[in-house]
Amino acid sequence: MSQLRNAIAQTQQERPFEIVAAVILLDHLHFLWRLPHEDQDYSSRVGRMKVLFTRALRGDTLVPDEGIAFSSNHRERDVWQRRLQKSLK
């Protein structure tokens, strides 16, 4: 969990956003973010958070290497599912 917190904090420093709500479950997570008015780019923030979190997992001895192997098609770690849904209101 600390790896996720750190990844989120670093992403917020690099690309500011406010976390309005978050739900962290064992196999997935949900966020409601408020972005700056002039910058509505969710995808780059999510991508950066995923990269930082995955790199942190690599150094965690509790996670075996084979559990986070690269997907041959998408160069993403297997810990991530390929989808991002955003809803603007």
Beta strands, then each sheet from edge to edge (+ up, - down):
strand 1: 18-24
strand 2: 29-34
sheet 1: 1+ 2-
end
